[in-house]
């Protein structure tokens, strides 16, 4: 049985497909993000790296990725069940914020 807000309108199909697609992609990315998070202690292997600020910022960014992906999966399930434009915007902005901070740090560190 379909929800009344999705019945009969093909234009509203994106309200079901987009959250499912974003959540599925985030779910598939969690194992790789977890492996990257397990490799973060190597940031501090070089002599004198504990006295710099950049490895700590990168540590925070890399440890935040699995958390961000898990919250994206949860939020996509919530949006899939009960659509609202605010939740949908949050679903798309959450990964974009992480990628923006990651790319900005990489560009600043180079």
Secondary structure in CASP SS format (residue, H / E / C, confidence):
PFRMAT SS
TARGET T0000
AUTHOR 0000-0000-0000
METHOD secondary structure of the structure
MODEL  1
X C 1.00
X C 1.00
X C 1.00
X H 1.00
X H 1.00
X H 1.00
X C 1.00
X C 1.00
X C 1.00
X H 1.00
X H 1.00
X H 1.00
X H 1.00
X H 1.00
X H 1.00
X H 1.00
X H 1.00
X H 1.00
X H 1.00
X H 1.00
X H 1.00
X H 1.00
X H 1.00
X H 1.00
X H 1.00
X H 1.00
X H 1.00
X H 1.00
X H 1.00
X H 1.00
X H 1.00
X H 1.00
X H 1.00
X H 1.00
X H 1.00
X H 1.00
X H 1.00
X H 1.00
X C 1.00
X H 1.00
X H 1.00
X H 1.00
X H 1.00
X H 1.00
X C 1.00
X C 1.00
X C 1.00
X C 1.00
X H 1.00
X H 1.00
X H 1.00
X C 1.00
X C 1.00
X H 1.00
X H 1.00
X H 1.00
X H 1.00
X H 1.00
X H 1.00
X H 1.00
X H 1.00
X H 1.00
X H 1.00
X H 1.00
X H 1.00
X H 1.00
X H 1.00
X H 1.00
X H 1.00
X H 1.00
X H 1.00
X H 1.00
X H 1.00
X H 1.00
X H 1.00
X H 1.00
X H 1.00
X H 1.00
X H 1.00
X H 1.00
X H 1.00
X C 1.00
X C 1.00
X C 1.00
X H 1.00
X H 1.00
X H 1.00
X H 1.00
X H 1.00
X H 1.00
X H 1.00
X H 1.00
X H 1.00
X H 1.00
X H 1.00
X H 1.00
X H 1.00
X H 1.00
X H 1.00
X H 1.00
X H 1.00
X H 1.00
X H 1.00
X H 1.00
X H 1.00
X H 1.00
X H 1.00
X H 1.00
X H 1.00
X C 1.00
END
